[in-house]
Amino acid sequence: MTLIGTRMVEDGKTARQIFEELRAGPTRAKFGFGERLAIVHVDVQCAYTRIDEFKTAYESDPRQIEYMNTMSRLARRKGMPVIWTRVGYMDNGADCGVWGTRTDTPDSLQNIKIGSRRFEFDPRCEIDAKVDAIYTKRMASAFFETPLASYLVFNKVDTLVVTGGSTSGCVRATAVDSLQHGYRTIVPLETTADKHESFHFANLSDLHIKYADVEPVQTVIDWLEGRPDA
């Protein structure tokens, strides 16, 4: 029998090694930037960012939020949308649905109560509530049951920059949905985070191969700086 496809590779490489090799020897064309981008910062809230407070929090790059703020300031100056999302639920957690049926502890997803400290955006985030869109979501993707899709259409966006956490969860879900909605999708490497490097780099690899351009954050900053001010 002649094999046409490939059996699953088992070479013992770590997820980080695979990602670094992928970036060092790109084999696919990039989606690239269009004419007008928006930035969606996914779930940059205390439950997931304050590693000094909550065991559900994680950090991959200590400058993550600093980079996000830099891009946000530039996007606003260029007249391009900035969106912030967070997850939060009713006091009884019923709007978490089946997602909340696996556990019921103080750290469980459905116990991120609207108005609680876990629900609050990380205080390091420079949010301009006068011009930034702020959405509460209940599932993984920032597109699911939020106004994001119509907001991007109204603002004539063709490129979506996705940051936040977790890389393997809500960032991935948002990036996949972004592509499926027809957007060129950029994931700045230093602006996503996860609990374990295997989850983080395995999903960055998969996103880069299939759904998005995983680029250094400086690539996005340089592109924005090259745009005219609004």
CYANA upper distance limits for C-alpha pairs under 8 A (distance plus 0.5 A):
 13 LYS  CA     17 GLN  CA      6.58
 13 LYS  CA     18 ILE  CA      7.03
 14 THR  CA     18 ILE  CA      6.85
 14 THR  CA    198 SER  CA      7.72
 15 ALA  CA     19 PHE  CA      6.70
 15 ALA  CA    197 GLU  CA      7.98
 15 ALA  CA    198 SER  CA      5.73
 15 ALA  CA    199 PHE  CA      8.33
 15 ALA  CA    201 PHE  CA      5.86
 15 ALA  CA    202 ALA  CA      5.55
 16 ARG  CA     20 GLU  CA      6.62
 16 ARG  CA    197 GLU  CA      7.54
 16 ARG  CA    198 SER  CA      7.33
 16 ARG  CA    201 PHE  CA      5.78
 16 ARG  CA    202 ALA  CA      7.75
 17 GLN  CA     21 GLU  CA      6.62
 18 ILE  CA     22 LEU  CA      6.57
 18 ILE  CA    202 ALA  CA      8.40
 18 ILE  CA    205 SER  CA      7.91
 19 PHE  CA     23 ARG  CA      6.76
 19 PHE  CA    201 PHE  CA      6.58
 19 PHE  CA    202 ALA  CA      7.59
 19 PHE  CA    204 LEU  CA      7.64
 19 PHE  CA    205 SER  CA      5.70
 20 GLU  CA     24 ALA  CA      6.59
 21 GLU  CA     25 GLY  CA      6.68
 22 LEU  CA     26 PRO  CA      6.35
 22 LEU  CA    205 SER  CA      7.74
 28 ARG  CA    209 ILE  CA      8.01
 30 LYS  CA    213 ASP  CA      6.69
 31 PHE  CA    184 ARG  CA      6.28
 31 PHE  CA    185 THR  CA      7.77
 31 PHE  CA    212 ALA  CA      7.62
 31 PHE  CA    213 ASP  CA      7.02
 32 GLY  CA    184 ARG  CA      7.21
 32 GLY  CA    185 THR  CA      8.45
 32 GLY  CA    186 ILE  CA      8.30
 32 GLY  CA    213 ASP  CA      7.67
 33 PHE  CA     37 LEU  CA      8.25
 33 PHE  CA    159 THR  CA      6.64
 33 PHE  CA    184 ARG  CA      7.10
 34 GLY  CA    158 ASP  CA      6.33
 34 GLY  CA    159 THR  CA      6.28
 34 GLY  CA    184 ARG  CA      7.59
 35 GLU  CA    157 VAL  CA      8.26
 35 GLU  CA    158 ASP  CA      7.20
 35 GLU  CA    159 THR  CA      8.04
 36 ARG  CA     80 MET  CA      7.49
 36 ARG  CA    156 LYS  CA      7.67
 36 ARG  CA    157 VAL  CA      5.64
 36 ARG  CA    158 ASP  CA      6.26
 36 ARG  CA    159 THR  CA      6.68
 37 LEU  CA     80 MET  CA      6.83
 37 LEU  CA     81 PRO  CA      7.86
 37 LEU  CA    157 VAL  CA      5.88
 37 LEU  CA    158 ASP  CA      6.55
 37 LEU  CA    159 THR  CA      4.92
 37 LEU  CA    160 LEU  CA      5.99
 37 LEU  CA    161 VAL  CA      7.52
 38 ALA  CA     75 ALA  CA      8.04
 38 ALA  CA     80 MET  CA      6.33
 38 ALA  CA     81 PRO  CA      5.27
 38 ALA  CA     82 VAL  CA      6.31
 38 ALA  CA     83 ILE  CA      8.06
 38 ALA  CA    152 LEU  CA      8.04
 38 ALA  CA    157 VAL  CA      6.91
 38 ALA  CA    159 THR  CA      6.96
 38 ALA  CA    160 LEU  CA      5.61
 38 ALA  CA    161 VAL  CA      6.66
 39 ILE  CA     72 SER  CA      7.76
 39 ILE  CA     75 ALA  CA      8.27
 39 ILE  CA     81 PRO  CA      6.96
 39 ILE  CA     82 VAL  CA      5.42
 39 ILE  CA     83 ILE  CA      6.54
 39 ILE  CA    160 LEU  CA      6.37
 39 ILE  CA    161 VAL  CA      5.14
 39 ILE  CA    162 VAL  CA      6.58
 39 ILE  CA    163 THR  CA      8.15
 40 VAL  CA     82 VAL  CA      6.61
 40 VAL  CA     83 ILE  CA      5.10
 40 VAL  CA     84 TRP  CA      6.33
 40 VAL  CA     85 THR  CA      7.98
 40 VAL  CA    160 LEU  CA      7.69
 40 VAL  CA    161 VAL  CA      6.70
 40 VAL  CA    162 VAL  CA      5.67
 40 VAL  CA    163 THR  CA      6.88
 41 HIS  CA     68 MET  CA      8.17
 41 HIS  CA     82 VAL  CA      8.35
 41 HIS  CA     83 ILE  CA      6.60
 41 HIS  CA     84 TRP  CA      5.33
 41 HIS  CA     85 THR  CA      6.77
 41 HIS  CA    162 VAL  CA      6.67
 41 HIS  CA    163 THR  CA      5.36
 41 HIS  CA    164 GLY  CA      5.81
 42 VAL  CA     84 TRP  CA      6.73
 42 VAL  CA     85 THR  CA      5.60
 42 VAL  CA     86 ARG  CA      7.11
 42 VAL  CA    142 ALA  CA      7.47
 42 VAL  CA    162 VAL  CA      7.70
 42 VAL  CA    163 THR  CA      6.43
 42 VAL  CA    164 GLY  CA      5.06
 42 VAL  CA    165 GLY  CA      6.56
 42 VAL  CA    170 CYS  CA      7.43
 42 VAL  CA    171 VAL  CA      6.94
 43 ASP  CA     48 TYR  CA      7.90
 43 ASP  CA     84 TRP  CA      7.73
 43 ASP  CA     85 THR  CA      5.58
 43 ASP  CA     86 ARG  CA      4.61
 43 ASP  CA     87 VAL  CA      7.00
 43 ASP  CA    121 PHE  CA      8.35
 43 ASP  CA    164 GLY  CA      6.62
 43 ASP  CA    165 GLY  CA      6.71
 43 ASP  CA    170 CYS  CA      8.36
 44 VAL  CA     48 TYR  CA      7.29
 44 VAL  CA     49 THR  CA      6.95
 44 VAL  CA     84 TRP  CA      8.09
 44 VAL  CA     85 THR  CA      7.69
 44 VAL  CA     86 ARG  CA      7.09
 44 VAL  CA    121 PHE  CA      6.34
 44 VAL  CA    122 ASP  CA      6.64
 44 VAL  CA    125 CYS  CA      8.29
 44 VAL  CA    164 GLY  CA      6.35
 44 VAL  CA    165 GLY  CA      7.52
 45 GLN  CA     49 THR  CA      6.52
 45 GLN  CA     50 ARG  CA      8.44
 45 GLN  CA     86 ARG  CA      6.72
 45 GLN  CA    118 ARG  CA      7.20
 45 GLN  CA    119 PHE  CA      6.56
 45 GLN  CA    120 GLU  CA      5.95
 45 GLN  CA    121 PHE  CA      4.44
 45 GLN  CA    122 ASP  CA      5.38
 46 CYS  CA     50 ARG  CA      5.55
 46 CYS  CA     54 PHE  CA      8.22
 46 CYS  CA     57 ALA  CA      7.93
 46 CYS  CA    117 ARG  CA      7.21
 46 CYS  CA    118 ARG  CA      5.46
 46 CYS  CA    119 PHE  CA      6.99
 46 CYS  CA    120 GLU  CA      6.31
 46 CYS  CA    121 PHE  CA      6.31
 46 CYS  CA    122 ASP  CA      5.51
 47 ALA  CA     54 PHE  CA      6.54
 47 ALA  CA     56 THR  CA      6.55
 47 ALA  CA     57 ALA  CA      6.15
 47 ALA  CA    112 ILE  CA      8.19
 47 ALA  CA    117 ARG  CA      8.16
 47 ALA  CA    118 ARG  CA      4.80
 47 ALA  CA    119 PHE  CA      7.13
 47 ALA  CA    120 GLU  CA      8.49
 48 TYR  CA     54 PHE  CA      7.98
 48 TYR  CA     56 THR  CA      6.25
 48 TYR  CA     57 ALA  CA      4.21
 48 TYR  CA     58 TYR  CA      6.48
 48 TYR  CA    118 ARG  CA      8.43
 48 TYR  CA    165 GLY  CA      7.94
 49 THR  CA     57 ALA  CA      5.41
 49 THR  CA     58 TYR  CA      6.35
 49 THR  CA     59 GLU  CA      7.23
 49 THR  CA    122 ASP  CA      7.21
 50 ARG  CA     54 PHE  CA      6.62
 50 ARG  CA     57 ALA  CA      6.19
 50 ARG  CA     58 TYR  CA      8.01
 50 ARG  CA    122 ASP  CA      7.77
 51 ILE  CA     55 LYS  CA      7.15
 51 ILE  CA     56 THR  CA      8.34
 51 ILE  CA     57 ALA  CA      5.52
 51 ILE  CA     58 TYR  CA      6.45
 51 ILE  CA     59 GLU  CA      7.74
 53 GLU  CA     57 ALA  CA      8.46
 55 LYS  CA    107 ASP  CA      8.21
 56 THR  CA    107 ASP  CA      7.29
 57 ALA  CA    195 LYS  CA      8.19
 58 TYR  CA    193 ALA  CA      7.16
 58 TYR  CA    194 ASP  CA      6.30
 58 TYR  CA    195 LYS  CA      5.66
 59 GLU  CA    193 ALA  CA      6.04
 59 GLU  CA    194 ASP  CA      6.99
 59 GLU  CA    195 LYS  CA      7.54
 60 SER  CA     64 GLN  CA      8.31
 60 SER  CA    190 GLU  CA      8.36
 60 SER  CA    192 THR  CA      7.69
 60 SER  CA    193 ALA  CA      5.32
 60 SER  CA    194 ASP  CA      6.87
 60 SER  CA    195 LYS  CA      8.26
 60 SER  CA    197 GLU  CA      8.46
 61 ASP  CA    190 GLU  CA      6.57
 61 ASP  CA    191 THR  CA      7.81
 61 ASP  CA    192 THR  CA      8.39
 61 ASP  CA    193 ALA  CA      7.64
 63 ARG  CA     67 TYR  CA      6.74
 63 ARG  CA    190 GLU  CA      8.18
 63 ARG  CA    191 THR  CA      8.50
 64 GLN  CA     68 MET  CA      6.87
 64 GLN  CA    190 GLU  CA      6.42
 64 GLN  CA    191 THR  CA      5.18
 64 GLN  CA    192 THR  CA      7.56
 65 ILE  CA     69 ASN  CA      6.61
 65 ILE  CA    124 ARG  CA      7.38
 65 ILE  CA    125 CYS  CA      6.94
 65 ILE  CA    191 THR  CA      7.56
 66 GLU  CA     70 THR  CA      6.80
 66 GLU  CA    124 ARG  CA      8.42
 66 GLU  CA    125 CYS  CA      8.48
 67 TYR  CA     71 MET  CA      6.83
 67 TYR  CA    190 GLU  CA      8.16
 67 TYR  CA    191 THR  CA      7.19
 67 TYR  CA    217 VAL  CA      7.74
 68 MET  CA     72 SER  CA      6.60
 68 MET  CA    125 CYS  CA      8.47
 68 MET  CA    163 THR  CA      7.98
 68 MET  CA    191 THR  CA      7.08
 69 ASN  CA     73 ARG  CA      6.64
 69 ASN  CA    125 CYS  CA      7.06
 69 ASN  CA    126 GLU  CA      6.38
 70 THR  CA     74 LEU  CA      6.91
 70 THR  CA    221 ILE  CA      8.31
 71 MET  CA     75 ALA  CA      6.57
 71 MET  CA    220 VAL  CA      7.96
 71 MET  CA    221 ILE  CA      6.58
 71 MET  CA    224 LEU  CA      8.36
 72 SER  CA     76 ARG  CA      6.69
 72 SER  CA     82 VAL  CA      6.76
 73 ARG  CA     77 ARG  CA      6.77
 74 LEU  CA     78 LYS  CA      6.78
 74 LEU  CA    221 ILE  CA      8.09
 74 LEU  CA    224 LEU  CA      6.85
 74 LEU  CA    225 GLU  CA      7.53
 75 ALA  CA     79 GLY  CA      6.70
 75 ALA  CA     80 MET  CA      5.46
 75 ALA  CA     81 PRO  CA      7.17
 75 ALA  CA     82 VAL  CA      7.48
 75 ALA  CA    224 LEU  CA      7.19
 76 ARG  CA     80 MET  CA      6.01
 76 ARG  CA     81 PRO  CA      7.16
 76 ARG  CA     82 VAL  CA      7.63
 77 ARG  CA    229 ASP  CA      6.21
 77 ARG  CA    230 ALA  CA      6.68
 78 LYS  CA    224 LEU  CA      7.91
 78 LYS  CA    227 ARG  CA      7.22
 78 LYS  CA    228 PRO  CA      6.79
 78 LYS  CA    229 ASP  CA      4.89
 78 LYS  CA    230 ALA  CA      5.18
 79 GLY  CA    229 ASP  CA      7.55
 79 GLY  CA    230 ALA  CA      5.40
 81 PRO  CA    131 VAL  CA      8.47
 81 PRO  CA    132 ASP  CA      7.27
 81 PRO  CA    133 ALA  CA      8.23
 81 PRO  CA    155 ASN  CA      8.04
 82 VAL  CA    131 VAL  CA      8.38
 82 VAL  CA    132 ASP  CA      5.67
 82 VAL  CA    133 ALA  CA      6.92
 83 ILE  CA    132 ASP  CA      6.12
 83 ILE  CA    133 ALA  CA      5.15
 83 ILE  CA    134 ILE  CA      6.35
 83 ILE  CA    135 TYR  CA      8.15
 84 TRP  CA    132 ASP  CA      7.83
 84 TRP  CA    133 ALA  CA      6.79
 84 TRP  CA    134 ILE  CA      5.39
 84 TRP  CA    135 TYR  CA      6.86
 85 THR  CA    134 ILE  CA      6.34
 85 THR  CA    135 TYR  CA      5.32
 85 THR  CA    136 THR  CA      6.21
 85 THR  CA    137 LYS  CA      7.25
 85 THR  CA    142 ALA  CA      7.36
 86 ARG  CA    119 PHE  CA      7.49
 86 ARG  CA    121 PHE  CA      7.89
 86 ARG  CA    135 TYR  CA      7.15
 86 ARG  CA    136 THR  CA      5.64
 86 ARG  CA    137 LYS  CA      6.56
 87 VAL  CA    112 ILE  CA      7.77
 87 VAL  CA    119 PHE  CA      7.33
 87 VAL  CA    136 THR  CA      5.98
 87 VAL  CA    137 LYS  CA      5.39
 87 VAL  CA    138 ARG  CA      5.92
 87 VAL  CA    139 MET  CA      8.04
 88 GLY  CA    110 GLN  CA      8.07
 88 GLY  CA    112 ILE  CA      5.77
 88 GLY  CA    113 LYS  CA      5.92
 88 GLY  CA    114 ILE  CA      5.43
 88 GLY  CA    119 PHE  CA      6.44
 88 GLY  CA    136 THR  CA      6.89
 88 GLY  CA    137 LYS  CA      7.26
 88 GLY  CA    138 ARG  CA      6.90
 89 TYR  CA     93 GLY  CA      5.95
 89 TYR  CA     94 ALA  CA      8.12
 89 TYR  CA     95 ASP  CA      6.63
 89 TYR  CA     96 CYS  CA      6.99
 89 TYR  CA    110 GLN  CA      6.64
 89 TYR  CA    111 ASN  CA      7.55
 89 TYR  CA    112 ILE  CA      6.55
 89 TYR  CA    113 LYS  CA      5.48
 89 TYR  CA    114 ILE  CA      6.01
 89 TYR  CA    138 ARG  CA      7.54
 90 MET  CA     94 ALA  CA      7.28
 90 MET  CA     95 ASP  CA      7.04
 90 MET  CA    113 LYS  CA      6.44
 90 MET  CA    114 ILE  CA      6.83
 91 ASP  CA    111 ASN  CA      8.09
 91 ASP  CA    113 LYS  CA      6.33
 91 ASP  CA    114 ILE  CA      8.04
 93 GLY  CA     97 GLY  CA      8.38
 93 GLY  CA    100 GLY  CA      8.01
 93 GLY  CA    110 GLN  CA      5.42
 93 GLY  CA    111 ASN  CA      6.81
 93 GLY  CA    113 LYS  CA      8.12
 94 ALA  CA    110 GLN  CA      8.24
 95 ASP  CA    138 ARG  CA      7.81
 96 CYS  CA    100 GLY  CA      5.97
 96 CYS  CA    109 LEU  CA      8.38
 96 CYS  CA    110 GLN  CA      6.06
 96 CYS  CA    138 ARG  CA      6.67
 96 CYS  CA    139 MET  CA      8.06
 97 GLY  CA    101 THR  CA      7.92
 99 TRP  CA    110 GLN  CA      8.45
100 GLY  CA    104 ASP  CA      7.97
100 GLY  CA    108 SER  CA      8.02
100 GLY  CA    109 LEU  CA      6.91
100 GLY  CA    110 GLN  CA      5.84
103 THR  CA    108 SER  CA      6.76
104 ASP  CA    108 SER  CA      6.17
104 ASP  CA    110 GLN  CA      8.23
104 ASP  CA    111 ASN  CA      8.18
105 THR  CA    111 ASN  CA      8.04
106 PRO  CA    111 ASN  CA      6.68
107 ASP  CA    111 ASN  CA      7.16
107 ASP  CA    112 ILE  CA      8.31
108 SER  CA    112 ILE  CA      7.84
112 ILE  CA    116 SER  CA      7.47
112 ILE  CA    118 ARG  CA      6.35
112 ILE  CA    119 PHE  CA      6.37
113 LYS  CA    118 ARG  CA      7.93
113 LYS  CA    119 PHE  CA      6.89
114 ILE  CA    119 PHE  CA      6.35
115 GLY  CA    119 PHE  CA      6.58
115 GLY  CA    120 GLU  CA      7.49
116 SER  CA    120 GLU  CA      7.07
121 PHE  CA    125 CYS  CA      7.49
127 ILE  CA    132 ASP  CA      7.36
128 ASP  CA    132 ASP  CA      6.03
129 ALA  CA    133 ALA  CA      7.73
129 ALA  CA    134 ILE  CA      8.10
135 TYR  CA    146 THR  CA      7.28
135 TYR  CA    147 PRO  CA      8.35
136 THR  CA    146 THR  CA      8.10
137 LYS  CA    142 ALA  CA      7.14
137 LYS  CA    144 PHE  CA      7.92
137 LYS  CA    145 GLU  CA      7.75
137 LYS  CA    146 THR  CA      7.07
139 MET  CA    144 PHE  CA      7.16
140 ALA  CA    144 PHE  CA      8.01
140 ALA  CA    169 GLY  CA      7.05
140 ALA  CA    170 CYS  CA      5.01
140 ALA  CA    171 VAL  CA      8.47
140 ALA  CA    173 ALA  CA      6.51
140 ALA  CA    174 THR  CA      7.76
141 SER  CA    170 CYS  CA      5.99
141 SER  CA    171 VAL  CA      7.86
141 SER  CA    172 ARG  CA      8.45
141 SER  CA    173 ALA  CA      5.32
141 SER  CA    174 THR  CA      4.86
141 SER  CA    177 ASP  CA      7.54
142 ALA  CA    146 THR  CA      7.36
142 ALA  CA    148 LEU  CA      7.57
142 ALA  CA    170 CYS  CA      7.94
142 ALA  CA    173 ALA  CA      8.35
142 ALA  CA    174 THR  CA      5.95
143 PHE  CA    147 PRO  CA      7.86
143 PHE  CA    148 LEU  CA      6.08
143 PHE  CA    149 ALA  CA      6.75
143 PHE  CA    174 THR  CA      7.12
143 PHE  CA    177 ASP  CA      7.39
143 PHE  CA    178 SER  CA      8.40
147 PRO  CA    151 TYR  CA      6.56
148 LEU  CA    152 LEU  CA      6.69
149 ALA  CA    153 VAL  CA      6.91
149 ALA  CA    181 HIS  CA      8.34
150 SER  CA    154 PHE  CA      6.63
151 TYR  CA    155 ASN  CA      6.76
152 LEU  CA    156 LYS  CA      6.70
152 LEU  CA    157 VAL  CA      5.88
153 VAL  CA    157 VAL  CA      6.73
157 VAL  CA    183 TYR  CA      8.46
158 ASP  CA    182 GLY  CA      8.20
158 ASP  CA    183 TYR  CA      5.78
158 ASP  CA    184 ARG  CA      6.84
159 THR  CA    183 TYR  CA      5.65
159 THR  CA    184 ARG  CA      5.03
159 THR  CA    185 THR  CA      6.28
159 THR  CA    186 ILE  CA      8.01
160 LEU  CA    178 SER  CA      7.49
160 LEU  CA    183 TYR  CA      6.69
160 LEU  CA    184 ARG  CA      6.69
160 LEU  CA    185 THR  CA      5.45
160 LEU  CA    186 ILE  CA      6.71
161 VAL  CA    185 THR  CA      6.43
161 VAL  CA    186 ILE  CA      5.17
161 VAL  CA    187 VAL  CA      6.30
161 VAL  CA    188 PRO  CA      7.88
162 VAL  CA    171 VAL  CA      7.24
162 VAL  CA    174 THR  CA      7.90
162 VAL  CA    175 ALA  CA      7.03
162 VAL  CA    185 THR  CA      7.80
162 VAL  CA    186 ILE  CA      6.75
162 VAL  CA    187 VAL  CA      5.65
162 VAL  CA    188 PRO  CA      7.78
163 THR  CA    171 VAL  CA      7.16
163 THR  CA    187 VAL  CA      6.79
163 THR  CA    188 PRO  CA      7.21
163 THR  CA    191 THR  CA      5.82
163 THR  CA    192 THR  CA      5.90
164 GLY  CA    171 VAL  CA      6.85
164 GLY  CA    191 THR  CA      6.59
164 GLY  CA    192 THR  CA      5.28
164 GLY  CA    193 ALA  CA      6.97
165 GLY  CA    169 GLY  CA      7.62
165 GLY  CA    170 CYS  CA      6.67
165 GLY  CA    171 VAL  CA      6.07
165 GLY  CA    192 THR  CA      6.06
165 GLY  CA    193 ALA  CA      5.64
165 GLY  CA    194 ASP  CA      6.81
166 SER  CA    170 CYS  CA      6.07
166 SER  CA    171 VAL  CA      6.19
166 SER  CA    172 ARG  CA      8.24
166 SER  CA    192 THR  CA      7.31
166 SER  CA    193 ALA  CA      5.97
166 SER  CA    194 ASP  CA      5.39
166 SER  CA    195 LYS  CA      8.32
167 THR  CA    171 VAL  CA      5.46
167 THR  CA    172 ARG  CA      6.23
167 THR  CA    192 THR  CA      6.26
167 THR  CA    193 ALA  CA      6.11
167 THR  CA    194 ASP  CA      6.04
167 THR  CA    199 PHE  CA      7.98
167 THR  CA    200 HIS  CA      6.06
167 THR  CA    203 ASN  CA      7.03
167 THR  CA    204 LEU  CA      7.70
168 SER  CA    172 ARG  CA      6.08
168 SER  CA    194 ASP  CA      7.45
168 SER  CA    199 PHE  CA      6.39
168 SER  CA    200 HIS  CA      6.62
168 SER  CA    203 ASN  CA      6.02
169 GLY  CA    173 ALA  CA      6.63
170 CYS  CA    174 THR  CA      6.46
171 VAL  CA    175 ALA  CA      6.56
171 VAL  CA    192 THR  CA      8.08
172 ARG  CA    176 VAL  CA      6.63
172 ARG  CA    203 ASN  CA      7.69
172 ARG  CA    207 LEU  CA      7.66
173 ALA  CA    177 ASP  CA      6.67
174 THR  CA    178 SER  CA      6.47
175 ALA  CA    179 LEU  CA      6.93
175 ALA  CA    185 THR  CA      7.04
175 ALA  CA    187 VAL  CA      8.30
175 ALA  CA    207 LEU  CA      8.23
175 ALA  CA    211 TYR  CA      7.36
175 ALA  CA    212 ALA  CA      7.37
176 VAL  CA    180 GLN  CA      6.79
176 VAL  CA    207 LEU  CA      8.38
176 VAL  CA    211 TYR  CA      6.38
176 VAL  CA    212 ALA  CA      8.39
177 ASP  CA    181 HIS  CA      6.57
178 SER  CA    182 GLY  CA      7.05
178 SER  CA    183 TYR  CA      5.98
178 SER  CA    184 ARG  CA      8.06
178 SER  CA    185 THR  CA      6.97
179 LEU  CA    183 TYR  CA      5.57
179 LEU  CA    184 ARG  CA      6.88
179 LEU  CA    185 THR  CA      6.81
179 LEU  CA    211 TYR  CA      6.70
179 LEU  CA    212 ALA  CA      7.94
184 ARG  CA    212 ALA  CA      7.69
185 THR  CA    211 TYR  CA      7.74
185 THR  CA    212 ALA  CA      5.33
185 THR  CA    213 ASP  CA      6.82
186 ILE  CA    212 ALA  CA      6.00
186 ILE  CA    213 ASP  CA      5.35
186 ILE  CA    214 VAL  CA      6.47
186 ILE  CA    215 GLU  CA      7.40
187 VAL  CA    191 THR  CA      8.30
187 VAL  CA    192 THR  CA      8.34
187 VAL  CA    212 ALA  CA      7.13
187 VAL  CA    213 ASP  CA      6.60
187 VAL  CA    214 VAL  CA      5.24
187 VAL  CA    215 GLU  CA      6.74
188 PRO  CA    192 THR  CA      7.73
188 PRO  CA    214 VAL  CA      6.25
188 PRO  CA    215 GLU  CA      5.47
188 PRO  CA    216 PRO  CA      5.84
188 PRO  CA    217 VAL  CA      5.15
188 PRO  CA    220 VAL  CA      7.84
189 LEU  CA    214 VAL  CA      6.44
189 LEU  CA    215 GLU  CA      6.18
189 LEU  CA    216 PRO  CA      5.76
189 LEU  CA    217 VAL  CA      6.72
190 GLU  CA    216 PRO  CA      7.21
190 GLU  CA    217 VAL  CA      6.68
191 THR  CA    217 VAL  CA      7.75
193 ALA  CA    200 HIS  CA      7.30
194 ASP  CA    199 PHE  CA      7.34
194 ASP  CA    200 HIS  CA      5.93
195 LYS  CA    199 PHE  CA      7.90
195 LYS  CA    200 HIS  CA      8.02
196 HIS  CA    200 HIS  CA      6.73
197 GLU  CA    201 PHE  CA      6.34
198 SER  CA    202 ALA  CA      6.26
199 PHE  CA    203 ASN  CA      6.64
200 HIS  CA    204 LEU  CA      6.77
201 PHE  CA    205 SER  CA      6.54
202 ALA  CA    206 ASP  CA      6.84
203 ASN  CA    207 LEU  CA      6.48
204 LEU  CA    208 HIS  CA      6.52
204 LEU  CA    214 VAL  CA      7.43
205 SER  CA    209 ILE  CA      6.66
206 ASP  CA    210 LYS  CA      6.59
206 ASP  CA    211 TYR  CA      8.10
207 LEU  CA    211 TYR  CA      5.39
207 LEU  CA    212 ALA  CA      5.85
207 LEU  CA    213 ASP  CA      7.89
207 LEU  CA    214 VAL  CA      7.79
208 HIS  CA    212 ALA  CA      5.62
208 HIS  CA    213 ASP  CA      5.71
208 HIS  CA    214 VAL  CA      5.88
215 GLU  CA    219 THR  CA      6.95
215 GLU  CA    220 VAL  CA      8.29
216 PRO  CA    220 VAL  CA      7.97
217 VAL  CA    221 ILE  CA      6.91
218 GLN  CA    222 ASP  CA      6.41
219 THR  CA    223 TRP  CA      6.75
220 VAL  CA    224 LEU  CA      6.71
221 ILE  CA    225 GLU  CA      6.60
222 ASP  CA    226 GLY  CA      6.77
223 TRP  CA    227 ARG  CA      7.27
